[in-house]
């Protein structure tokens, strides 16, 4: 299996979340692999977190998925956010300070 990262963001716990074509990998601030979110993603394109550590995953189809992952790093899909995301409005991977 090859790792081809396409999106990156951080959470409040200083974890680094990196998306590739099928998964979201979570590493610590030193780059040590912790786990990956074992959820169904269809070609994740961009990822971002909010102030409550909800993860938003934008798929290439334009579907946005909101994921709440626990401190134990076991993800649970909380909701799909329907709709198409246009090229200019795509969810970025930068976290606000």
N, CA, C and O atoms as a CHARMM CRD file, in Angstrom:
* protein
*
  388
    1    1 UNK  N      0.84200  -1.18800   0.00000 PROA 1      0.00000
    2    1 UNK  CA     0.00000   0.00000   0.00000 PROA 1      0.00000
    3    1 UNK  C      0.88100   1.24200   0.00000 PROA 1      0.00000
    4    1 UNK  O      1.89600   1.30800   0.69300 PROA 1      0.00000
    5    2 UNK  N      0.47400   2.20900  -0.78100 PROA 2      0.00000
    6    2 UNK  CA     1.22100   3.45800  -0.85800 PROA 2      0.00000
    7    2 UNK  C      0.48000   4.55300  -0.11000 PROA 2      0.00000
    8    2 UNK  O     -0.75000   4.57100  -0.06800 PROA 2      0.00000
    9    3 UNK  N      1.22900   5.45200   0.47000 PROA 3      0.00000
   10    3 UNK  CA     0.66300   6.58500   1.18600 PROA 3      0.00000
   11    3 UNK  C      0.84500   7.82100   0.33200 PROA 3      0.00000
   12    3 UNK  O      1.97200   8.24300   0.07200 PROA 3      0.00000
   13    4 UNK  N     -0.25900   8.40200  -0.10400 PROA 4      0.00000
   14    4 UNK  CA    -0.22300   9.60000  -0.94500 PROA 4      0.00000
   15    4 UNK  C     -1.05800  10.69400  -0.28800 PROA 4      0.00000
   16    4 UNK  O     -2.24700  10.82300  -0.58000 PROA 4      0.00000
   17    5 UNK  N     -0.45500  11.47600   0.59000 PROA 5      0.00000
   18    5 UNK  CA    -1.21400  12.49500   1.32200 PROA 5      0.00000
   19    5 UNK  C     -1.75000  13.59300   0.41400 PROA 5      0.00000
   20    5 UNK  O     -1.07600  14.03400  -0.51700 PROA 5      0.00000
   21    6 UNK  N     -2.97700  14.02800   0.70100 PROA 6      0.00000
   22    6 UNK  CA    -3.58300  15.12100  -0.06200 PROA 6      0.00000
   23    6 UNK  C     -4.11300  16.24000   0.82800 PROA 6      0.00000
   24    6 UNK  O     -4.35800  17.34400   0.34200 PROA 6      0.00000
   25    7 UNK  N     -4.29300  15.97600   2.11600 PROA 7      0.00000
   26    7 UNK  CA    -4.80200  16.99800   3.02900 PROA 7      0.00000
   27    7 UNK  C     -4.15600  16.85900   4.39200 PROA 7      0.00000
   28    7 UNK  O     -3.79500  15.75600   4.80300 PROA 7      0.00000
   29    8 UNK  N     -4.00800  17.97300   5.09400 PROA 8      0.00000
   30    8 UNK  CA    -3.38700  17.93400   6.42000 PROA 8      0.00000
   31    8 UNK  C     -4.00900  19.01100   7.30700 PROA 8      0.00000
   32    8 UNK  O     -4.33100  20.10400   6.84200 PROA 8      0.00000
   33    9 UNK  N     -4.17100  18.68700   8.58100 PROA 9      0.00000
   34    9 UNK  CA    -4.65200  19.64400   9.57200 PROA 9      0.00000
   35    9 UNK  C     -4.19700  19.18200  10.94900 PROA 9      0.00000
   36    9 UNK  O     -3.61400  18.10600  11.07800 PROA 9      0.00000
   37   10 UNK  N     -4.45500  19.97500  11.97100 PROA 10     0.00000
   38   10 UNK  CA    -4.12300  19.60400  13.34500 PROA 10     0.00000
   39   10 UNK  C     -5.36700  19.72700  14.21100 PROA 10     0.00000
   40   10 UNK  O     -6.35300  20.35300  13.82200 PROA 10     0.00000
   41   11 UNK  N     -5.30500  19.11400  15.40200 PROA 11     0.00000
   42   11 UNK  CA    -6.40500  19.26000  16.35300 PROA 11     0.00000
   43   11 UNK  C     -5.90000  19.91400  17.63500 PROA 11     0.00000
   44   11 UNK  O     -4.72200  20.25900  17.73700 PROA 11     0.00000
   45   12 UNK  N     -6.78800  20.08300  18.61000 PROA 12     0.00000
   46   12 UNK  CA    -6.43200  20.75900  19.86200 PROA 12     0.00000
   47   12 UNK  C     -5.42900  19.97600  20.69100 PROA 12     0.00000
   48   12 UNK  O     -4.77800  20.54300  21.56900 PROA 12     0.00000
   49   13 UNK  N     -5.29300  18.68500  20.42800 PROA 13     0.00000
   50   13 UNK  CA    -4.39100  17.83600  21.19900 PROA 13     0.00000
   51   13 UNK  C     -3.02300  17.70800  20.54100 PROA 13     0.00000
   52   13 UNK  O     -2.22500  16.85300  20.92600 PROA 13     0.00000
   53   14 UNK  N     -2.75000  18.54600  19.55700 PROA 14     0.00000
   54   14 UNK  CA    -1.48700  18.56300  18.81000 PROA 14     0.00000
   55   14 UNK  C     -1.28600  17.31600  17.97000 PROA 14     0.00000
   56   14 UNK  O     -0.15500  16.97500  17.62500 PROA 14     0.00000
   57   15 UNK  N     -2.38300  16.62400  17.63300 PROA 15     0.00000
   58   15 UNK  CA    -2.29400  15.52400  16.67500 PROA 15     0.00000
   59   15 UNK  C     -2.28300  16.11300  15.27400 PROA 15     0.00000
   60   15 UNK  O     -2.87500  17.16300  15.02700 PROA 15     0.00000
   61   16 UNK  N     -1.61600  15.44000  14.37400 PROA 16     0.00000
   62   16 UNK  CA    -1.59200  15.83800  12.97200 PROA 16     0.00000
   63   16 UNK  C     -2.43100  14.82700  12.21600 PROA 16     0.00000
   64   16 UNK  O     -2.17100  13.62600  12.29100 PROA 16     0.00000
   65   17 UNK  N     -3.43700  15.29700  11.48800 PROA 17     0.00000
   66   17 UNK  CA    -4.32800  14.43100  10.72300 PROA 17     0.00000
   67   17 UNK  C     -3.99500  14.60800   9.25000 PROA 17     0.00000
   68   17 UNK  O     -3.96600  15.73000   8.74400 PROA 17     0.00000
   69   18 UNK  N     -3.74500  13.50700   8.56900 PROA 18     0.00000
   70   18 UNK  CA    -3.34700  13.53800   7.16500 PROA 18     0.00000
   71   18 UNK  C     -4.27300  12.62300   6.38200 PROA 18     0.00000
   72   18 UNK  O     -4.43200  11.45300   6.72800 PROA 18     0.00000
   73   19 UNK  N     -4.88500  13.15200   5.32500 PROA 19     0.00000
   74   19 UNK  CA    -5.75700  12.31600   4.49600 PROA 19     0.00000
   75   19 UNK  C     -4.99600  11.83000   3.27400 PROA 19     0.00000
   76   19 UNK  O     -4.16900  12.54000   2.70300 PROA 19     0.00000
   77   20 UNK  N     -5.30600  10.58700   2.89000 PROA 20     0.00000
   78   20 UNK  CA    -4.82000  10.07200   1.61200 PROA 20     0.00000
   79   20 UNK  C     -6.04300   9.58800   0.84700 PROA 20     0.00000
   80   20 UNK  O     -7.16000   9.98800   1.17700 PROA 20     0.00000
   81   21 UNK  N     -5.87300   8.74700  -0.15700 PROA 21     0.00000
   82   21 UNK  CA    -6.98900   8.40100  -1.02800 PROA 21     0.00000
   83   21 UNK  C     -8.09800   7.60800  -0.35600 PROA 21     0.00000
   84   21 UNK  O     -9.20700   7.56800  -0.88900 PROA 21     0.00000
   85   22 UNK  N     -7.85700   6.97800   0.78400 PROA 22     0.00000
   86   22 UNK  CA    -8.89200   6.17300   1.42900 PROA 22     0.00000
   87   22 UNK  C     -9.08500   6.45000   2.91200 PROA 22     0.00000
   88   22 UNK  O    -10.16000   6.17400   3.44200 PROA 22     0.00000
   89   23 UNK  N     -8.09700   6.97900   3.58900 PROA 23     0.00000
   90   23 UNK  CA    -8.12700   7.06900   5.03900 PROA 23     0.00000
   91   23 UNK  C     -7.71200   8.44100   5.54000 PROA 23     0.00000
   92   23 UNK  O     -7.27200   9.30400   4.78100 PROA 23     0.00000
   93   24 UNK  N     -7.86900   8.60700   6.84600 PROA 24     0.00000
   94   24 UNK  CA    -7.27400   9.74100   7.54400 PROA 24     0.00000
   95   24 UNK  C     -6.34100   9.15500   8.58900 PROA 24     0.00000
   96   24 UNK  O     -6.77800   8.45200   9.50000 PROA 24     0.00000
   97   25 UNK  N     -5.06200   9.44600   8.45600 PROA 25     0.00000
   98   25 UNK  CA    -4.03500   8.95700   9.37800 PROA 25     0.00000
   99   25 UNK  C     -3.83000   9.99600  10.47100 PROA 25     0.00000
  100   25 UNK  O     -3.91300  11.19700  10.21500 PROA 25     0.00000
  101   26 UNK  N     -3.56300   9.53300  11.69200 PROA 26     0.00000
  102   26 UNK  CA    -3.30300  10.43800  12.80500 PROA 26     0.00000
  103   26 UNK  C     -1.91100  10.14000  13.34600 PROA 26     0.00000
  104   26 UNK  O     -1.58300   9.00000  13.67300 PROA 26     0.00000
  105   27 UNK  N     -1.09700  11.19800  13.43100 PROA 27     0.00000
  106   27 UNK  CA     0.25800  11.06900  13.96800 PROA 27     0.00000
  107   27 UNK  C      0.42300  12.09200  15.08500 PROA 27     0.00000
  108   27 UNK  O     -0.32200  13.06900  15.15800 PROA 27     0.00000
  109   28 UNK  N      1.40600  11.85900  15.95700 PROA 28     0.00000
  110   28 UNK  CA     1.65100  12.83000  17.01900 PROA 28     0.00000
  111   28 UNK  C      2.55300  13.94200  16.49800 PROA 28     0.00000
  112   28 UNK  O      2.96400  13.92500  15.33800 PROA 28     0.00000
  113   29 UNK  N      2.85600  14.90700  17.35800 PROA 29     0.00000
  114   29 UNK  CA     3.63300  16.06900  16.92400 PROA 29     0.00000
  115   29 UNK  C      5.05900  15.72200  16.51400 PROA 29     0.00000
  116   29 UNK  O      5.73800  16.54300  15.89700 PROA 29     0.00000
  117   30 UNK  N      5.52400  14.51500  16.84700 PROA 30     0.00000
  118   30 UNK  CA     6.85500  14.06800  16.43500 PROA 30     0.00000
  119   30 UNK  C      6.81800  13.22800  15.16900 PROA 30     0.00000
  120   30 UNK  O      7.85000  12.72900  14.72100 PROA 30     0.00000
  121   31 UNK  N      5.63200  13.06900  14.59000 PROA 31     0.00000
  122   31 UNK  CA     5.49600  12.29000  13.36700 PROA 31     0.00000
  123   31 UNK  C      5.29200  10.80600  13.59700 PROA 31     0.00000
  124   31 UNK  O      5.28200  10.03100  12.64000 PROA 31     0.00000
  125   32 UNK  N      5.12800  10.39100  14.85700 PROA 32     0.00000
  126   32 UNK  CA     4.91100   8.97700  15.18600 PROA 32     0.00000
  127   32 UNK  C      3.47000   8.59600  14.85200 PROA 32     0.00000
  128   32 UNK  O      2.52800   9.22300  15.33600 PROA 32     0.00000
  129   33 UNK  N      3.30100   7.55700  14.01700 PROA 33     0.00000
  130   33 UNK  CA     1.96700   7.09500  13.63500 PROA 33     0.00000
  131   33 UNK  C      1.20400   6.61000  14.85900 PROA 33     0.00000
  132   33 UNK  O      1.73000   5.82100  15.64400 PROA 33     0.00000
  133   34 UNK  N     -0.03600   7.07600  15.03100 PROA 34     0.00000
  134   34 UNK  CA    -0.88700   6.64700  16.13200 PROA 34     0.00000
  135   34 UNK  C     -1.96900   5.68300  15.65400 PROA 34     0.00000
  136   34 UNK  O     -2.14500   4.60900  16.22900 PROA 34     0.00000
  137   35 UNK  N     -2.68600   6.06200  14.61300 PROA 35     0.00000
  138   35 UNK  CA    -3.75600   5.21200  14.08600 PROA 35     0.00000
  139   35 UNK  C     -4.31500   5.84700  12.82100 PROA 35     0.00000
  140   35 UNK  O     -3.87700   6.92200  12.41000 PROA 35     0.00000
  141   36 UNK  N     -5.26800   5.18700  12.21900 PROA 36     0.00000
  142   36 UNK  CA    -6.02500   5.82300  11.15300 PROA 36     0.00000
  143   36 UNK  C     -7.49900   5.64400  11.46600 PROA 36     0.00000
  144   36 UNK  O     -7.89900   4.68600  12.12700 PROA 36     0.00000
  145   37 UNK  N     -8.29500   6.57700  10.98200 PROA 37     0.00000
  146   37 UNK  CA    -9.73100   6.49900  11.20800 PROA 37     0.00000
  147   37 UNK  C    -10.30400   5.46000  10.26200 PROA 37     0.00000
  148   37 UNK  O    -10.25700   5.61400   9.04200 PROA 37     0.00000
  149   38 UNK  N    -10.83800   4.41300  10.83700 PROA 38     0.00000
  150   38 UNK  CA   -11.35500   3.29100  10.06500 PROA 38     0.00000
  151   38 UNK  C    -12.80600   3.55700   9.68500 PROA 38     0.00000
  152   38 UNK  O    -13.71800   2.87400  10.14900 PROA 38     0.00000
  153   39 UNK  N    -13.00100   4.54500   8.84800 PROA 39     0.00000
  154   39 UNK  CA   -14.32700   4.92900   8.38500 PROA 39     0.00000
  155   39 UNK  C    -14.34700   4.86000   6.87000 PROA 39     0.00000
  156   39 UNK  O    -13.30400   4.74100   6.22800 PROA 39     0.00000
  157   40 UNK  N    -15.52000   4.93300   6.31600 PROA 40     0.00000
  158   40 UNK  CA   -15.65200   4.84600   4.86200 PROA 40     0.00000
  159   40 UNK  C    -15.54300   6.24600   4.26200 PROA 40     0.00000
  160   40 UNK  O    -16.44200   7.07300   4.41400 PROA 40     0.00000
  161   41 UNK  N    -14.43600   6.49200   3.58500 PROA 41     0.00000
  162   41 UNK  CA   -14.25500   7.73700   2.85700 PROA 41     0.00000
  163   41 UNK  C    -14.08600   7.39700   1.38500 PROA 41     0.00000
  164   41 UNK  O    -13.45500   6.39900   1.03300 PROA 41     0.00000
  165   42 UNK  N    -14.65300   8.23200   0.53800 PROA 42     0.00000
  166   42 UNK  CA   -14.54500   8.03100  -0.89800 PROA 42     0.00000
  167   42 UNK  C    -13.61800   9.09500  -1.46400 PROA 42     0.00000
  168   42 UNK  O    -14.06000  10.16300  -1.88900 PROA 42     0.00000
  169   43 UNK  N    -12.33800   8.79100  -1.46200 PROA 43     0.00000
  170   43 UNK  CA   -11.32800   9.68600  -2.01400 PROA 43     0.00000
  171   43 UNK  C    -11.32500  11.05200  -1.32100 PROA 43     0.00000
  172   43 UNK  O    -11.65900  12.06000  -1.94300 PROA 43     0.00000
  173   44 UNK  N    -10.94700  11.09100  -0.02400 PROA 44     0.00000
  174   44 UNK  CA   -10.90100  12.37100   0.69100 PROA 44     0.00000
  175   44 UNK  C     -9.96400  13.35200   0.00300 PROA 44     0.00000
  176   44 UNK  O     -8.86900  12.98600  -0.42500 PROA 44     0.00000
  177   45 UNK  N    -10.40300  14.59100  -0.09700 PROA 45     0.00000
  178   45 UNK  CA    -9.62100  15.60300  -0.79100 PROA 45     0.00000
  179   45 UNK  C     -9.03700  16.63100   0.18100 PROA 45     0.00000
  180   45 UNK  O     -7.84100  16.91800   0.13800 PROA 45     0.00000
  181   46 UNK  N     -9.86900  17.17500   1.04400 PROA 46     0.00000
  182   46 UNK  CA    -9.43000  18.17300   2.02000 PROA 46     0.00000
  183   46 UNK  C     -9.99000  17.80400   3.38800 PROA 46     0.00000
  184   46 UNK  O    -11.03900  17.16800   3.49400 PROA 46     0.00000
  185   47 UNK  N     -9.27000  18.21400   4.43800 PROA 47     0.00000
  186   47 UNK  CA    -9.73200  17.98300   5.79900 PROA 47     0.00000
  187   47 UNK  C     -9.49400  19.23000   6.63500 PROA 47     0.00000
  188   47 UNK  O     -8.59400  20.02100   6.35100 PROA 47     0.00000
  189   48 UNK  N    -10.31000  19.39700   7.66700 PROA 48     0.00000
  190   48 UNK  CA   -10.14800  20.50600   8.60700 PROA 48     0.00000
  191   48 UNK  C    -10.80300  20.10900   9.91900 PROA 48     0.00000
  192   48 UNK  O    -11.68100  19.24700   9.94100 PROA 48     0.00000
  193   49 UNK  N    -10.38100  20.73200  11.01100 PROA 49     0.00000
  194   49 UNK  CA   -11.01000  20.51200  12.30700 PROA 49     0.00000
  195   49 UNK  C    -11.57400  21.83500  12.80800 PROA 49     0.00000
  196   49 UNK  O    -11.15500  22.91100  12.38200 PROA 49     0.00000
  197   50 UNK  N    -12.53700  21.72900  13.72700 PROA 50     0.00000
  198   50 UNK  CA   -13.07000  22.93600  14.34700 PROA 50     0.00000
  199   50 UNK  C    -12.61100  23.00600  15.80300 PROA 50     0.00000
  200   50 UNK  O    -11.79900  22.19000  16.23900 PROA 50     0.00000
  201   51 UNK  N    -13.12300  23.97000  16.54500 PROA 51     0.00000
  202   51 UNK  CA   -12.67000  24.18900  17.92000 PROA 51     0.00000
  203   51 UNK  C    -13.07100  23.07100  18.87600 PROA 51     0.00000
  204   51 UNK  O    -12.56600  23.01400  19.99700 PROA 51     0.00000
  205   52 UNK  N    -13.97000  22.17900  18.45400 PROA 52     0.00000
  206   52 UNK  CA   -14.37800  21.04600  19.28300 PROA 52     0.00000
  207   52 UNK  C    -13.78400  19.73200  18.78000 PROA 52     0.00000
  208   52 UNK  O    -14.23700  18.65500  19.16900 PROA 52     0.00000
  209   53 UNK  N    -12.78700  19.81900  17.92900 PROA 53     0.00000
  210   53 UNK  CA   -12.11800  18.65900  17.33300 PROA 53     0.00000
  211   53 UNK  C    -13.03700  17.78900  16.49400 PROA 53     0.00000
  212   53 UNK  O    -12.80900  16.58600  16.37200 PROA 53     0.00000
  213   54 UNK  N    -14.07500  18.38300  15.91200 PROA 54     0.00000
  214   54 UNK  CA   -14.82200  17.67600  14.87900 PROA 54     0.00000
  215   54 UNK  C    -13.96900  17.73300  13.62500 PROA 54     0.00000
  216   54 UNK  O    -13.33800  18.75100  13.33800 PROA 54     0.00000
  217   55 UNK  N    -13.95300  16.65900  12.89400 PROA 55     0.00000
  218   55 UNK  CA   -13.18300  16.58700  11.65700 PROA 55     0.00000
  219   55 UNK  C    -14.14100  16.68700  10.48600 PROA 55     0.00000
  220   55 UNK  O    -15.16000  15.99800  10.45600 PROA 55     0.00000
  221   56 UNK  N    -13.82400  17.54000   9.52200 PROA 56     0.00000
  222   56 UNK  CA   -14.62000  17.68200   8.31200 PROA 56     0.00000
  223   56 UNK  C    -13.79200  17.14800   7.15900 PROA 56     0.00000
  224   56 UNK  O    -12.66200  17.58300   6.93800 PROA 56     0.00000
  225   57 UNK  N    -14.36000  16.20800   6.43100 PROA 57     0.00000
  226   57 UNK  CA   -13.67400  15.57600   5.31100 PROA 57     0.00000
  227   57 UNK  C    -14.45000  15.89300   4.04100 PROA 57     0.00000
  228   57 UNK  O    -15.63100  15.56200   3.93600 PROA 57     0.00000
  229   58 UNK  N    -13.79900  16.53000   3.08000 PROA 58     0.00000
  230   58 UNK  CA   -14.41300  16.81500   1.79000 PROA 58     0.00000
  231   58 UNK  C    -13.93300  15.76300   0.80800 PROA 58     0.00000
  232   58 UNK  O    -12.73300  15.60500   0.58200 PROA 58     0.00000
  233   59 UNK  N    -14.89500  15.03700   0.21900 PROA 59     0.00000
  234   59 UNK  CA   -14.55200  14.02600  -0.78000 PROA 59     0.00000
  235   59 UNK  C    -14.53600  14.66600  -2.16000 PROA 59     0.00000
  236   59 UNK  O    -15.10500  15.74100  -2.35300 PROA 59     0.00000
  237   60 UNK  N    -13.89500  14.01900  -3.11200 PROA 60     0.00000
  238   60 UNK  CA   -13.81300  14.57400  -4.46200 PROA 60     0.00000
  239   60 UNK  C    -15.18800  14.73000  -5.09600 PROA 60     0.00000
  240   60 UNK  O    -15.35400  15.52400  -6.02100 PROA 60     0.00000
  241   61 UNK  N    -16.17800  13.98100  -4.61000 PROA 61     0.00000
  242   61 UNK  CA   -17.54500  14.09200  -5.12900 PROA 61     0.00000
  243   61 UNK  C    -18.23200  15.36200  -4.64700 PROA 61     0.00000
  244   61 UNK  O    -19.30100  15.70900  -5.14800 PROA 61     0.00000
  245   62 UNK  N    -17.63400  16.06700  -3.67600 PROA 62     0.00000
  246   62 UNK  CA   -18.22900  17.26800  -3.12600 PROA 62     0.00000
  247   62 UNK  C    -18.97300  17.02600  -1.83000 PROA 62     0.00000
  248   62 UNK  O    -19.43500  17.97900  -1.20300 PROA 62     0.00000
  249   63 UNK  N    -19.10100  15.78100  -1.41200 PROA 63     0.00000
  250   63 UNK  CA   -19.77300  15.46500  -0.15400 PROA 63     0.00000
  251   63 UNK  C    -18.84600  15.79800   1.00500 PROA 63     0.00000
  252   63 UNK  O    -17.65800  15.47600   0.98200 PROA 63     0.00000
  253   64 UNK  N    -19.40600  16.44600   2.01700 PROA 64     0.00000
  254   64 UNK  CA   -18.65000  16.77700   3.22200 PROA 64     0.00000
  255   64 UNK  C    -19.13000  15.85800   4.33500 PROA 64     0.00000
  256   64 UNK  O    -20.33200  15.75200   4.58200 PROA 64     0.00000
  257   65 UNK  N    -18.20300  15.19700   5.00400 PROA 65     0.00000
  258   65 UNK  CA   -18.54300  14.32100   6.12400 PROA 65     0.00000
  259   65 UNK  C    -17.98300  14.92500   7.40200 PROA 65     0.00000
  260   65 UNK  O    -16.82400  15.33600   7.46000 PROA 65     0.00000
  261   66 UNK  N    -18.82300  14.96900   8.41400 PROA 66     0.00000
  262   66 UNK  CA   -18.39800  15.46000   9.72400 PROA 66     0.00000
  263   66 UNK  C    -18.15400  14.25100  10.61400 PROA 66     0.00000
  264   66 UNK  O    -19.02500  13.39300  10.75900 PROA 66     0.00000
  265   67 UNK  N    -16.97600  14.18500  11.20500 PROA 67     0.00000
  266   67 UNK  CA   -16.58600  13.03900  12.01900 PROA 67     0.00000
  267   67 UNK  C    -16.20300  13.53300  13.40500 PROA 67     0.00000
  268   67 UNK  O    -15.44400  14.49200  13.54700 PROA 67     0.00000
  269   68 UNK  N    -16.73200  12.87400  14.41700 PROA 68     0.00000
  270   68 UNK  CA   -16.31400  13.15400  15.79300 PROA 68     0.00000
  271   68 UNK  C    -15.46100  11.98500  16.22700 PROA 68     0.00000
  272   68 UNK  O    -15.96000  10.86500  16.33400 PROA 68     0.00000
  273   69 UNK  N    -14.20000  12.21800  16.47700 PROA 69     0.00000
  274   69 UNK  CA   -13.33900  11.13100  16.93000 PROA 69     0.00000
  275   69 UNK  C    -13.00600  11.36800  18.39000 PROA 69     0.00000
  276   69 UNK  O    -12.84600  12.50800  18.82600 PROA 69     0.00000
  277   70 UNK  N    -12.90400  10.29400  19.13300 PROA 70     0.00000
  278   70 UNK  CA   -12.73100  10.36900  20.58000 PROA 70     0.00000
  279   70 UNK  C    -11.26100  10.45700  20.94800 PROA 70     0.00000
  280   70 UNK  O    -10.38700  10.25400  20.10500 PROA 70     0.00000
  281   71 UNK  N    -10.99600  10.75600  22.19600 PROA 71     0.00000
  282   71 UNK  CA    -9.60900  10.86200  22.64400 PROA 71     0.00000
  283   71 UNK  C     -8.86100   9.56200  22.44900 PROA 71     0.00000
  284   71 UNK  O     -7.64600   9.56300  22.25200 PROA 71     0.00000
  285   72 UNK  N     -9.58400   8.44400  22.50400 PROA 72     0.00000
  286   72 UNK  CA    -8.93400   7.14900  22.27500 PROA 72     0.00000
  287   72 UNK  C     -8.62700   6.94600  20.79300 PROA 72     0.00000
  288   72 UNK  O     -8.09400   5.90800  20.39800 PROA 72     0.00000
  289   73 UNK  N     -8.96600   7.94100  19.97900 PROA 73     0.00000
  290   73 UNK  CA    -8.69600   7.93100  18.54400 PROA 73     0.00000
  291   73 UNK  C     -9.49500   6.86500  17.80500 PROA 73     0.00000
  292   73 UNK  O     -9.00900   6.27500  16.84000 PROA 73     0.00000
  293   74 UNK  N    -10.71900   6.62100  18.26100 PROA 74     0.00000
  294   74 UNK  CA   -11.62500   5.73800  17.52300 PROA 74     0.00000
  295   74 UNK  C    -12.70100   6.63200  16.93400 PROA 74     0.00000
  296   74 UNK  O    -13.49400   7.21500  17.67300 PROA 74     0.00000
  297   75 UNK  N    -12.73900   6.74600  15.64000 PROA 75     0.00000
  298   75 UNK  CA   -13.65000   7.67600  14.99100 PROA 75     0.00000
  299   75 UNK  C    -15.07700   7.17400  14.93200 PROA 75     0.00000
  300   75 UNK  O    -15.32500   5.97500  14.80700 PROA 75     0.00000
  301   76 UNK  N    -16.00400   8.10000  15.02300 PROA 76     0.00000
  302   76 UNK  CA   -17.40800   7.78700  14.81700 PROA 76     0.00000
  303   76 UNK  C    -17.96800   8.81800  13.85700 PROA 76     0.00000
  304   76 UNK  O    -17.78900  10.02100  14.05000 PROA 76     0.00000
  305   77 UNK  N    -18.63800   8.35000  12.83600 PROA 77     0.00000
  306   77 UNK  CA   -19.22600   9.24800  11.85600 PROA 77     0.00000
  307   77 UNK  C    -20.48200   9.84200  12.46000 PROA 77     0.00000
  308   77 UNK  O    -21.40500   9.10600  12.80900 PROA 77     0.00000
  309   78 UNK  N    -20.53500  11.15100  12.58900 PROA 78     0.00000
  310   78 UNK  CA   -21.68900  11.76100  13.22400 PROA 78     0.00000
  311   78 UNK  C    -22.69900  12.28500  12.22300 PROA 78     0.00000
  312   78 UNK  O    -23.89700  12.26500  12.50700 PROA 78     0.00000
  313   79 UNK  N    -22.26900  12.74500  11.08100 PROA 79     0.00000
  314   79 UNK  CA   -23.24100  13.20900  10.10300 PROA 79     0.00000
  315   79 UNK  C    -22.58600  13.44900   8.75100 PROA 79     0.00000
  316   79 UNK  O    -21.39000  13.71800   8.64000 PROA 79     0.00000
  317   80 UNK  N    -23.43000  13.33800   7.72700 PROA 80     0.00000
  318   80 UNK  CA   -23.03700  13.75000   6.39000 PROA 80     0.00000
  319   80 UNK  C    -23.58100  15.15500   6.19100 PROA 80     0.00000
  320   80 UNK  O    -24.69800  15.45500   6.61200 PROA 80     0.00000
  321   81 UNK  N    -22.82200  15.99300   5.57100 PROA 81     0.00000
  322   81 UNK  CA   -23.30100  17.32200   5.22500 PROA 81     0.00000
  323   81 UNK  C    -23.52100  17.30700   3.71700 PROA 81     0.00000
  324   81 UNK  O    -22.56100  17.36700   2.94900 PROA 81     0.00000
  325   82 UNK  N    -24.78000  17.22800   3.28900 PROA 82     0.00000
  326   82 UNK  CA   -25.05400  17.06700   1.86200 PROA 82     0.00000
  327   82 UNK  C    -24.71400  18.32100   1.06700 PROA 82     0.00000
  328   82 UNK  O    -24.57400  19.41300   1.61800 PROA 82     0.00000
  329   83 UNK  N    -24.58700  18.13500  -0.22500 PROA 83     0.00000
  330   83 UNK  CA   -24.37400  19.26900  -1.10600 PROA 83     0.00000
  331   83 UNK  C    -23.06100  19.18600  -1.84800 PROA 83     0.00000
  332   83 UNK  O    -22.16300  18.42300  -1.49200 PROA 83     0.00000
  333   84 UNK  N    -22.97700  19.97700  -2.87000 PROA 84     0.00000
  334   84 UNK  CA   -21.79200  20.01700  -3.71300 PROA 84     0.00000
  335   84 UNK  C    -20.90900  21.16300  -3.24700 PROA 84     0.00000
  336   84 UNK  O    -21.40100  22.24700  -2.93700 PROA 84     0.00000
  337   85 UNK  N    -19.64000  20.92800  -3.20000 PROA 85     0.00000
  338   85 UNK  CA   -18.68700  21.96200  -2.81400 PROA 85     0.00000
  339   85 UNK  C    -17.97700  22.42500  -4.07500 PROA 85     0.00000
  340   85 UNK  O    -17.25500  21.65600  -4.71000 PROA 85     0.00000
  341   86 UNK  N    -18.18200  23.66300  -4.42600 PROA 86     0.00000
  342   86 UNK  CA   -17.56200  24.19900  -5.62700 PROA 86     0.00000
  343   86 UNK  C    -16.07200  24.39200  -5.46600 PROA 86     0.00000
  344   86 UNK  O    -15.55700  24.43400  -4.34900 PROA 86     0.00000
  345   87 UNK  N    -15.38300  24.50900  -6.57900 PROA 87     0.00000
  346   87 UNK  CA   -13.92500  24.62600  -6.56300 PROA 87     0.00000
  347   87 UNK  C    -13.46300  25.80800  -5.70700 PROA 87     0.00000
  348   87 UNK  O    -12.48100  25.67800  -4.97600 PROA 87     0.00000
  349   88 UNK  N    -14.13400  26.94000  -5.77700 PROA 88     0.00000
  350   88 UNK  CA   -13.69700  28.11700  -5.02700 PROA 88     0.00000
  351   88 UNK  C    -14.09200  28.04600  -3.55900 PROA 88     0.00000
  352   88 UNK  O    -13.54800  28.78700  -2.74000 PROA 88     0.00000
  353   89 UNK  N    -15.03000  27.16800  -3.21400 PROA 89     0.00000
  354   89 UNK  CA   -15.50200  27.11500  -1.83500 PROA 89     0.00000
  355   89 UNK  C    -15.08200  25.83600  -1.13400 PROA 89     0.00000
  356   89 UNK  O    -15.68300  25.46000  -0.12700 PROA 89     0.00000
  357   90 UNK  N    -14.09000  25.18000  -1.63100 PROA 90     0.00000
  358   90 UNK  CA   -13.69600  23.89500  -1.04200 PROA 90     0.00000
  359   90 UNK  C    -13.10400  24.10800   0.34500 PROA 90     0.00000
  360   90 UNK  O    -12.39600  25.08500   0.59100 PROA 90     0.00000
  361   91 UNK  N    -13.39800  23.19600   1.22800 PROA 91     0.00000
  362   91 UNK  CA   -12.93800  23.30300   2.60700 PROA 91     0.00000
  363   91 UNK  C    -11.43000  23.13300   2.65300 PROA 91     0.00000
  364   91 UNK  O    -10.90500  22.11100   2.21300 PROA 91     0.00000
  365   92 UNK  N    -10.74400  24.11100   3.17200 PROA 92     0.00000
  366   92 UNK  CA    -9.29300  24.05200   3.23800 PROA 92     0.00000
  367   92 UNK  C     -8.80800  23.27900   4.44000 PROA 92     0.00000
  368   92 UNK  O     -9.59800  22.89500   5.30300 PROA 92     0.00000
  369   93 UNK  N     -7.54200  23.05800   4.49700 PROA 93     0.00000
  370   93 UNK  CA    -6.95600  22.26300   5.57100 PROA 93     0.00000
  371   93 UNK  C     -6.22200  23.12000   6.58400 PROA 93     0.00000
  372   93 UNK  O     -5.40300  22.61200   7.35000 PROA 93     0.00000
  373   94 UNK  N     -6.50300  24.39900   6.59800 PROA 94     0.00000
  374   94 UNK  CA    -5.81800  25.26700   7.54100 PROA 94     0.00000
  375   94 UNK  C     -6.69200  25.48900   8.75800 PROA 94     0.00000
  376   94 UNK  O     -7.89700  25.71200   8.64100 PROA 94     0.00000
  377   95 UNK  N     -6.08300  25.42700   9.91000 PROA 95     0.00000
  378   95 UNK  CA    -6.80100  25.63700  11.16000 PROA 95     0.00000
  379   95 UNK  C     -6.60700  27.07700  11.61500 PROA 95     0.00000
  380   95 UNK  O     -5.48900  27.59000  11.61700 PROA 95     0.00000
  381   96 UNK  N     -7.70400  27.72500  12.00000 PROA 96     0.00000
  382   96 UNK  CA    -7.60300  29.10300  12.48400 PROA 96     0.00000
  383   96 UNK  C     -6.91900  29.13000  13.83500 PROA 96     0.00000
  384   96 UNK  O     -7.08400  28.21800  14.64600 PROA 96     0.00000
  385   97 UNK  N     -6.15400  30.17500  14.07300 PROA 97     0.00000
  386   97 UNK  CA    -5.45300  30.31600  15.35800 PROA 97     0.00000
  387   97 UNK  C     -6.34300  30.99700  16.36300 PROA 97     0.00000
  388   97 UNK  O     -5.93600  31.20800  17.50500 PROA 97     0.00000
